[in-house]
Amino acid sequence: MAAGRGAGQGAGRGTGRRGGMGPGGECVCPHCGHKMPHTPGMPCMQMNCPKCGTRMVRA
């Protein structure tokens, strides 16, 4: 009998608690390179660059 192929225990979990990167760091615009400090509780991907309007990414 073959074992089933499903998502077992632990499958799909990120690293660390909640999979976040922590409170520090910077948000960077991938388009123009503008950097700004990361605000705890606000993902960089939800912020728009103040210079060009592109969504920011975490650095």
Helices and strands as residue ranges (DSSP letters): E 26-28, E 35-37, G 44-46, E 57-58
